[in-house]
Amino acid sequence: MTIKTLLTAAALAVAPFAATAACTGHSEAKVSCAAGTVFDAATGTCKVISG
């Protein structure tokens, strides 16, 4: 039972690193705002288009 416990613990400890390694290579995120708004990179929010 000790071997099974150690192997399970090792698998659970390594799982987050494997998931992170599988999700590499993204250079930027895409943001979509509601109609009538535009993304403001300075604040990181969607702003209402005036005018």
C-alpha positions in Angstrom: 0.0 0.0 0.0 2.9 2.4 0.6 4.1 2.1 -3.0 0.6 2.9 -4.3 0.3 5.9 -2.0 3.7 7.3 -3.1 3.0 6.8 -6.8 -0.4 8.5 -6.4 1.1 11.4 -4.5 3.8 11.8 -7.1 1.3 11.8 -9.9 -0.8 14.5 -8.2 2.2 16.6 -7.5 3.4 16.5 -11.2 -0.1 17.0 -12.8 -0.1 20.9 -12.5 3.3 21.1 -14.1 2.3 18.8 -17.0 -0.8 20.9 -17.6 1.2 24.2 -17.6 3.7 22.7 -20.1 0.9 21.7 -22.5 -0.4 25.3 -22.6 2.7 27.3 -23.7 3.2 29.4 -26.8 0.5 32.0 -26.3 1.7 35.4 -27.1 -1.4 37.4 -26.4 -5.0 37.1 -25.2 -8.0 38.2 -27.2 -10.6 40.3 -25.6 -14.0 41.0 -27.0 -16.2 43.8 -25.7 -19.9 44.3 -26.0 -21.4 46.3 -28.9 -20.8 50.0 -28.5 -17.6 49.5 -26.4 -14.0 49.2 -27.2 -11.1 47.7 -25.3 -8.8 50.2 -23.5 -5.4 48.6 -23.1 -4.3 51.2 -20.5 -7.0 50.2 -18.0 -7.6 46.7 -19.2 -11.4 47.3 -19.5 -14.0 47.9 -22.1 -15.0 51.6 -22.5 -18.1 53.0 -24.0 -17.6 54.7 -27.3 -18.7 58.3 -27.1 -19.9 60.4 -30.0 
